[in-house]
Amino acid sequence: MPVDTTPILSWHQKLWRVIFIVFCFELGVFLLVFPWLDYWDNNSIAGLSPRLEDLWQSTYFRGALSGLGVVNLLISFGEVFRFRRPPAERAPAVDRIKEPSL
């Protein structure tokens, strides 16, 4: 019989995990959506230098930031599923199919 080595989390560890999940989710949504809004063009970073402005307006750069947003969303969803997974002790037992006896 395998031994369960899953640590039992205290309330503050669970709280920090929830805060991390919310942070990753919000950052992911922001990075996914914000580069494509009109507000993206109206900031002081783009006007610092002409080179930076060209990079800032590039659709490739916006796409790269949106890709980072997708990565953050995947991290947050993975953490949610990892957080909700029950320890081995509480996991439902798998019923074995019995072969009919003759």
matplotlib code that plots the C-alpha trace (Angstrom):
import matplotlib.pyplot as plt

x = [0.0, 1.5, 2.2, 0.7, 3.4, 1.1, 1.8, -1.1, -1.3, -2.0, -4.5, -1.8, -0.3, -3.7, -4.2, -0.9, -1.8, -5.1, -3.4, -0.9, -3.7, -5.6, -2.5, -1.5, -5.1, -5.4, -1.9, -2.8, -6.0, -4.3, -1.5, -3.8, -6.2, -4.5, -2.0, -4.9, -6.9, -6.7, -5.2, -2.0, -1.1, -1.7, 1.2, 4.5, 6.7, 6.1, 7.2, 10.6, 12.5, 11.6, 13.1, 11.0, 7.9, 8.4, 8.8, 5.8, 3.5, 4.7, 2.0, 4.7, 5.5, 1.8, 1.4, 4.4, 2.8, -0.5, 1.4, 2.8, -0.7, -1.8, 1.1, 0.0, -3.6, -2.4, -0.3, -3.3, -5.6, -2.9, -2.6, -6.4, -6.5, -3.5, -5.1, -8.4, -6.9, -7.7, -4.9, -4.6, -6.4, -9.5, -9.5, -12.4, -11.5, -11.6, -14.1, -12.7, -14.7, -15.4, -15.4, -18.5, -17.9, -19.0]
y = [0.0, 3.4, 5.9, 9.3, 12.0, 14.9, 17.7, 19.1, 22.8, 25.3, 28.2, 30.8, 28.5, 28.1, 31.8, 32.5, 29.9, 31.6, 35.0, 33.6, 32.1, 35.4, 37.4, 35.1, 35.2, 39.0, 39.5, 37.0, 38.7, 42.1, 41.0, 39.2, 42.1, 45.4, 45.5, 45.5, 48.3, 52.0, 52.9, 51.1, 54.0, 56.7, 56.3, 57.9, 54.9, 54.9, 58.5, 58.1, 57.3, 56.6, 53.1, 52.3, 53.7, 51.4, 48.4, 49.5, 49.8, 46.5, 43.8, 41.2, 42.8, 43.0, 39.3, 38.4, 40.1, 38.4, 35.1, 35.8, 36.5, 33.1, 31.5, 33.3, 32.0, 28.5, 28.8, 30.0, 27.3, 24.6, 25.9, 25.8, 22.2, 21.4, 23.2, 21.4, 17.9, 15.8, 14.0, 10.3, 9.4, 11.3, 10.3, 8.1, 4.5, 2.9, 0.1, -3.0, -4.9, -8.3, -11.1, -13.3, -16.5, -19.8]
z = [0.0, -1.0, 1.7, 1.3, 1.6, 0.8, 3.3, 5.3, 4.6, 7.3, 6.8, 6.0, 3.4, 1.8, 1.9, 0.2, -2.5, -3.1, -3.3, -5.8, -7.9, -8.0, -8.8, -11.7, -13.0, -12.9, -14.4, -17.2, -18.1, -18.0, -20.3, -22.6, -23.1, -22.4, -25.3, -27.7, -26.2, -27.2, -23.8, -24.9, -27.2, -24.6, -22.2, -21.4, -22.1, -25.8, -26.1, -24.4, -27.6, -31.2, -31.0, -28.0, -29.7, -32.7, -30.4, -28.3, -31.4, -32.9, -33.1, -32.5, -29.1, -28.3, -29.2, -27.1, -24.1, -24.8, -24.9, -21.4, -20.3, -21.6, -19.7, -16.5, -17.0, -17.5, -14.3, -12.3, -13.6, -12.9, -9.3, -8.9, -10.0, -7.8, -4.9, -5.3, -5.7, -2.7, -0.8, -1.5, 1.8, 0.8, -2.9, -3.8, -4.1, -7.5, -7.7, -9.3, -11.7, -10.5, -12.9, -12.8, -11.0, -12.6]

ax = plt.figure().add_subplot(projection="3d")
ax.plot(x, y, z, "-o")
ax.set_aspect("equal")
plt.show()
